Amino acid sequence: SYNVSKGGINQLTRVMALSLADHGIRVNAVAPGTIATELAKNAVLGSDEARARIMSRTPMKRLGEPEEIADVCAFLLSSASSYMTGEIVYVDGGRLTLNYTVPTT
């Protein structure tokens, strides 16, 4: 399932960071929220209702832009993040902090 794979990537990031730190290799991950791409527009933003639902779960009340994800990746690749490893950087407009629980149907 999608949620299980996300959890697996998070744990893999941490385990690989521990395994590779002695070799000077840093391992971090980027976890984007809903980003304004053609895929998102076609898959999850197909209706005004769907868009409103996503915005209701996003404290910043907007979609992320691809450039914003690229900027975080550039930071992680730069020496500015040289003391970071094992981190999952959420670029989601505050969605994780909302701790939204999907209601059961």
Backbone as JSON Lines, residues from 0, in Angstrom:
{"i":0,"aa":"S","n":[0.83,-1.19,0.0],"ca":[0.0,0.0,0.0],"c":[0.87,1.25,0.0]}
{"i":1,"aa":"Y","n":[0.29,2.35,-0.4],"ca":[1.01,3.62,-0.49],"c":[1.56,4.05,0.86]}
{"i":2,"aa":"N","n":[0.74,3.97,1.9],"ca":[1.18,4.41,3.22],"c":[2.31,3.54,3.76]}
{"i":3,"aa":"V","n":[2.24,2.26,3.54],"ca":[3.3,1.36,3.99],"c":[4.6,1.67,3.27]}
{"i":4,"aa":"S","n":[4.52,1.95,1.98],"ca":[5.75,2.26,1.23],"c":[6.38,3.56,1.72]}
{"i":5,"aa":"K","n":[5.56,4.55,2.08],"ca":[6.1,5.81,2.62],"c":[6.83,5.55,3.93]}
{"i":6,"aa":"G","n":[6.24,4.75,4.8],"ca":[6.9,4.4,6.06],"c":[8.18,3.63,5.83]}
{"i":7,"aa":"G","n":[8.17,2.76,4.84],"ca":[9.37,2.0,4.49],"c":[10.5,2.89,4.01]}
{"i":8,"aa":"I","n":[10.18,3.87,3.19],"ca":[11.2,4.82,2.71],"c":[11.77,5.62,3.87]}
{"i":9,"aa":"N","n":[10.91,6.05,4.79],"ca":[11.39,6.81,5.95],"c":[12.37,5.97,6.78]}
{"i":10,"aa":"Q","n":[12.0,4.73,7.05],"ca":[12.88,3.87,7.85],"c":[14.15,3.52,7.08]}
{"i":11,"aa":"L","n":[14.04,3.26,5.79],"ca":[15.22,2.98,4.97],"c":[16.19,4.16,5.0]}
{"i":12,"aa":"T","n":[15.65,5.37,4.95],"ca":[16.49,6.57,5.02],"c":[17.3,6.58,6.31]}
{"i":13,"aa":"R","n":[16.66,6.29,7.42],"ca":[17.34,6.31,8.72],"c":[18.38,5.19,8.83]}
{"i":14,"aa":"V","n":[18.0,3.99,8.41],"ca":[18.92,2.85,8.5],"c":[20.13,3.05,7.6]}
{"i":15,"aa":"M","n":[19.9,3.52,6.38],"ca":[21.03,3.76,5.47],"c":[21.93,4.88,5.99]}
{"i":16,"aa":"A","n":[21.34,5.89,6.61],"ca":[22.14,6.98,7.19],"c":[23.08,6.43,8.26]}
{"i":17,"aa":"L","n":[22.58,5.55,9.11],"ca":[23.42,4.95,10.14],"c":[24.49,4.06,9.53]}
{"i":18,"aa":"S","n":[24.12,3.29,8.54],"ca":[25.06,2.35,7.91],"c":[26.18,3.05,7.15]}
{"i":19,"aa":"L","n":[25.89,4.2,6.58],"ca":[26.86,4.85,5.69],"c":[27.58,6.05,6.3]}
{"i":20,"aa":"A","n":[27.19,6.45,7.49],"ca":[27.81,7.63,8.11],"c":[29.32,7.47,8.26]}
{"i":21,"aa":"D","n":[29.79,6.29,8.64],"ca":[31.23,6.05,8.8],"c":[32.01,6.21,7.5]}
{"i":22,"aa":"H","n":[31.32,6.15,6.39],"ca":[31.94,6.3,5.07],"c":[31.82,7.73,4.55]}
{"i":23,"aa":"G","n":[31.29,8.62,5.36],"ca":[31.13,10.01,4.95],"c":[29.97,10.23,4.0]}
{"i":24,"aa":"I","n":[29.06,9.27,3.95],"ca":[27.91,9.38,3.06],"c":[26.69,9.76,3.88]}
{"i":25,"aa":"R","n":[26.02,10.82,3.46],"ca":[24.8,11.28,4.11],"c":[23.6,10.78,3.33]}
{"i":26,"aa":"V","n":[22.56,10.38,4.04],"ca":[21.33,9.91,3.42],"c":[20.16,10.68,4.02]}
{"i":27,"aa":"N","n":[19.46,11.41,3.2],"ca":[18.28,12.17,3.61],"c":[17.19,11.95,2.57]}
{"i":28,"aa":"A","n":[15.98,12.3,2.93],"ca":[14.86,12.14,2.0],"c":[14.01,13.41,1.99]}
{"i":29,"aa":"V","n":[13.32,13.61,0.9],"ca":[12.37,14.71,0.76],"c":[10.98,14.09,0.63]}
{"i":30,"aa":"A","n":[10.05,14.58,1.45],"ca":[8.68,14.08,1.42],"c":[7.76,15.24,1.01]}
{"i":31,"aa":"P","n":[7.45,15.32,-0.27],"ca":[6.62,16.43,-0.74],"c":[5.14,16.22,-0.44]}
{"i":32,"aa":"G","n":[4.46,17.33,-0.26],"ca":[3.0,17.31,-0.17],"c":[2.43,17.31,-1.59]}
{"i":33,"aa":"T","n":[1.26,17.88,-1.75],"ca":[0.66,17.96,-3.08],"c":[1.34,19.08,-3.85]}
{"i":34,"aa":"I","n":[1.98,18.71,-4.94],"ca":[2.76,19.64,-5.76],"c":[2.02,19.88,-7.07]}
{"i":35,"aa":"A","n":[2.04,21.11,-7.52],"ca":[1.32,21.52,-8.74],"c":[2.02,20.97,-9.98]}
{"i":36,"aa":"T","n":[1.75,19.72,-10.27],"ca":[2.29,19.08,-11.47],"c":[1.12,18.59,-12.32]}
{"i":37,"aa":"E","n":[1.4,18.21,-13.54],"ca":[0.34,17.66,-14.4],"c":[-0.24,16.39,-13.79]}
{"i":38,"aa":"L","n":[0.62,15.55,-13.19],"ca":[0.14,14.32,-12.56],"c":[-0.87,14.65,-11.46]}
{"i":39,"aa":"A","n":[-0.53,15.6,-10.59],"ca":[-1.45,15.97,-9.51],"c":[-2.75,16.54,-10.07]}
{"i":40,"aa":"K","n":[-2.64,17.37,-11.08],"ca":[-3.84,17.97,-11.67],"c":[-4.76,16.9,-12.23]}
{"i":41,"aa":"N","n":[-4.19,15.88,-12.83],"ca":[-5.0,14.82,-13.44],"c":[-5.45,13.77,-12.43]}
{"i":42,"aa":"A","n":[-4.6,13.48,-11.43],"ca":[-4.89,12.38,-10.52],"c":[-5.7,12.78,-9.29]}
{"i":43,"aa":"V","n":[-5.35,13.9,-8.66],"ca":[-5.99,14.23,-7.39],"c":[-6.69,15.58,-7.36]}
{"i":44,"aa":"L","n":[-6.53,16.36,-8.39],"ca":[-7.15,17.68,-8.4],"c":[-8.18,17.8,-9.51]}
{"i":45,"aa":"G","n":[-8.8,16.68,-9.84],"ca":[-9.7,16.63,-10.97],"c":[-11.0,17.39,-10.82]}
{"i":46,"aa":"S","n":[-11.34,17.76,-9.6],"ca":[-12.59,18.49,-9.39],"c":[-12.38,19.58,-8.34]}
{"i":47,"aa":"D","n":[-13.28,20.53,-8.32],"ca":[-13.22,21.59,-7.3],"c":[-13.35,21.0,-5.91]}
{"i":48,"aa":"E","n":[-14.17,19.96,-5.78],"ca":[-14.37,19.31,-4.48],"c":[-13.07,18.66,-4.0]}
{"i":49,"aa":"A","n":[-12.38,17.97,-4.9],"ca":[-11.11,17.33,-4.52],"c":[-10.07,18.37,-4.13]}
{"i":50,"aa":"R","n":[-10.0,19.44,-4.89],"ca":[-9.03,20.51,-4.58],"c":[-9.36,21.14,-3.22]}
{"i":51,"aa":"A","n":[-10.63,21.38,-2.95],"ca":[-11.04,21.96,-1.66],"c":[-10.69,21.03,-0.51]}
{"i":52,"aa":"R","n":[-10.85,19.74,-0.71],"ca":[-10.51,18.76,0.33],"c":[-9.02,18.81,0.65]}
{"i":53,"aa":"I","n":[-8.19,18.87,-0.38],"ca":[-6.74,18.95,-0.18],"c":[-6.36,20.26,0.5]}
{"i":54,"aa":"M","n":[-6.95,21.35,0.07],"ca":[-6.63,22.64,0.68],"c":[-7.07,22.69,2.15]}
{"i":55,"aa":"S","n":[-8.15,22.0,2.49],"ca":[-8.62,21.98,3.88],"c":[-7.63,21.26,4.78]}
{"i":56,"aa":"R","n":[-6.79,20.41,4.21],"ca":[-5.79,19.66,4.96],"c":[-4.4,20.27,4.85]}
{"i":57,"aa":"T","n":[-4.29,21.42,4.23],"ca":[-3.0,22.06,4.0],"c":[-3.03,23.45,4.64]}
{"i":58,"aa":"P","n":[-2.38,23.63,5.8],"ca":[-2.45,24.91,6.5],"c":[-2.05,26.12,5.65]}
{"i":59,"aa":"M","n":[-1.13,25.97,4.71],"ca":[-0.71,27.11,3.89],"c":[-1.7,27.41,2.78]}
{"i":60,"aa":"K","n":[-2.7,26.55,2.6],"ca":[-3.82,26.76,1.66],"c":[-3.39,26.98,0.21]}
{"i":61,"aa":"R","n":[-2.34,26.26,-0.19],"ca":[-1.92,26.31,-1.59],"c":[-1.16,25.04,-1.91]}
{"i":62,"aa":"L","n":[-1.0,24.78,-3.19],"ca":[-0.17,23.67,-3.63],"c":[1.29,24.1,-3.6]}
{"i":63,"aa":"G","n":[2.16,23.13,-3.46],"ca":[3.58,23.42,-3.6],"c":[3.95,23.51,-5.07]}
{"i":64,"aa":"E","n":[5.04,24.15,-5.34],"ca":[5.55,24.27,-6.71],"c":[6.76,23.35,-6.88]}
{"i":65,"aa":"P","n":[6.94,22.78,-8.06],"ca":[8.09,21.91,-8.29],"c":[9.42,22.57,-7.91]}
{"i":66,"aa":"E","n":[9.53,23.86,-8.14],"ca":[10.77,24.58,-7.82],"c":[11.05,24.55,-6.32]}
{"i":67,"aa":"E","n":[10.0,24.51,-5.51],"ca":[10.19,24.47,-4.06],"c":[10.8,23.14,-3.62]}
{"i":68,"aa":"I","n":[10.42,22.07,-4.28],"ca":[11.03,20.77,-3.99],"c":[12.47,20.77,-4.48]}
{"i":69,"aa":"A","n":[12.7,21.31,-5.65],"ca":[14.07,21.38,-6.2],"c":[14.98,22.18,-5.28]}
{"i":70,"aa":"D","n":[14.48,23.26,-4.7],"ca":[15.29,24.07,-3.78],"c":[15.7,23.28,-2.55]}
{"i":71,"aa":"V","n":[14.79,22.48,-2.01],"ca":[15.14,21.66,-0.85],"c":[16.17,20.6,-1.24]}
{"i":72,"aa":"C","n":[16.0,20.0,-2.4],"ca":[16.98,19.01,-2.88],"c":[18.35,19.66,-3.06]}
{"i":73,"aa":"A","n":[18.38,20.85,-3.61],"ca":[19.65,21.56,-3.79],"c":[20.31,21.83,-2.44]}
{"i":74,"aa":"F","n":[19.53,22.21,-1.45],"ca":[20.06,22.41,-0.1],"c":[20.67,21.12,0.44]}
{"i":75,"aa":"L","n":[19.94,20.01,0.3],"ca":[20.44,18.74,0.82],"c":[21.7,18.28,0.11]}
{"i":76,"aa":"L","n":[21.86,18.66,-1.13],"ca":[23.06,18.3,-1.89],"c":[24.24,19.24,-1.63]}
{"i":77,"aa":"S","n":[23.97,20.35,-0.97],"ca":[25.01,21.36,-0.75],"c":[25.75,21.13,0.57]}
{"i":78,"aa":"S","n":[26.84,21.85,0.73],"ca":[27.6,21.77,1.98],"c":[26.83,22.4,3.14]}
{"i":79,"aa":"A","n":[25.81,23.17,2.85],"ca":[25.0,23.78,3.92],"c":[24.29,22.73,4.77]}
{"i":80,"aa":"S","n":[24.12,21.53,4.24],"ca":[23.47,20.46,4.99],"c":[24.47,19.38,5.4]}
{"i":81,"aa":"S","n":[25.73,19.73,5.49],"ca":[26.78,18.73,5.72],"c":[26.68,18.02,7.07]}
{"i":82,"aa":"Y","n":[25.92,18.54,8.01],"ca":[25.77,17.9,9.31],"c":[24.39,17.25,9.46]}
{"i":83,"aa":"M","n":[23.74,16.99,8.34],"ca":[22.43,16.34,8.35],"c":[22.54,14.96,7.75]}
{"i":84,"aa":"T","n":[21.98,13.99,8.42],"ca":[21.83,12.66,7.85],"c":[20.69,11.95,8.57]}
{"i":85,"aa":"G","n":[19.99,11.12,7.83],"ca":[18.87,10.38,8.4],"c":[17.6,11.2,8.55]}
{"i":86,"aa":"E","n":[17.54,12.33,7.89],"ca":[16.38,13.22,8.02],"c":[15.4,13.05,6.87]}
{"i":87,"aa":"I","n":[14.14,13.18,7.2],"ca":[13.1,13.25,6.19],"c":[12.57,14.68,6.23]}
{"i":88,"aa":"V","n":[12.76,15.42,5.16],"ca":[12.36,16.82,5.11],"c":[10.98,16.89,4.44]}
{"i":89,"aa":"Y","n":[10.0,17.3,5.21],"ca":[8.64,17.41,4.7],"c":[8.44,18.8,4.1]}
{"i":90,"aa":"V","n":[8.06,18.81,2.84],"ca":[7.79,20.06,2.12],"c":[6.33,19.95,1.69]}
{"i":91,"aa":"D","n":[5.45,20.25,2.64],"ca":[4.04,19.92,2.45],"c":[3.06,21.01,2.87]}
{"i":92,"aa":"G","n":[3.54,22.23,2.98],"ca":[2.65,23.33,3.34],"c":[2.08,23.22,4.74]}
{"i":93,"aa":"G","n":[2.72,22.45,5.6],"ca":[2.27,22.28,6.97],"c":[1.34,21.11,7.19]}
{"i":94,"aa":"R","n":[1.13,20.32,6.17],"ca":[0.16,19.23,6.27],"c":[0.51,18.22,7.37]}
{"i":95,"aa":"L","n":[1.78,17.88,7.51],"ca":[2.18,16.92,8.54],"c":[1.87,17.45,9.94]}
{"i":96,"aa":"T","n":[2.1,18.74,10.16],"ca":[1.85,19.31,11.48],"c":[0.38,19.33,11.83]}
{"i":97,"aa":"L","n":[-0.47,19.32,10.83],"ca":[-1.91,19.28,11.06],"c":[-2.33,17.94,11.64]}
{"i":98,"aa":"N","n":[-1.54,16.89,11.34],"ca":[-1.81,15.54,11.83],"c":[-3.22,15.09,11.46]}
{"i":99,"aa":"Y","n":[-3.55,15.32,10.21],"ca":[-4.89,14.99,9.71],"c":[-5.1,13.49,9.68]}
{"i":100,"aa":"T","n":[-6.22,13.05,10.2],"ca":[-6.59,11.65,10.16],"c":[-7.71,11.49,9.14]}
{"i":101,"aa":"V","n":[-7.53,10.58,8.23],"ca":[-8.55,10.34,7.21],"c":[-9.72,9.6,7.87]}
{"i":102,"aa":"P","n":[-10.92,10.16,7.77],"ca":[-12.07,9.49,8.37],"c":[-12.38,8.17,7.67]}
{"i":103,"aa":"T","n":[-12.83,7.19,8.43],"ca":[-13.23,5.92,7.83],"c":[-14.6,6.07,7.22]}
{"i":104,"aa":"T","n":[-14.84,5.3,6.17],"ca":[-16.14,5.38,5.5],"c":[-16.97,4.15,5.76]}
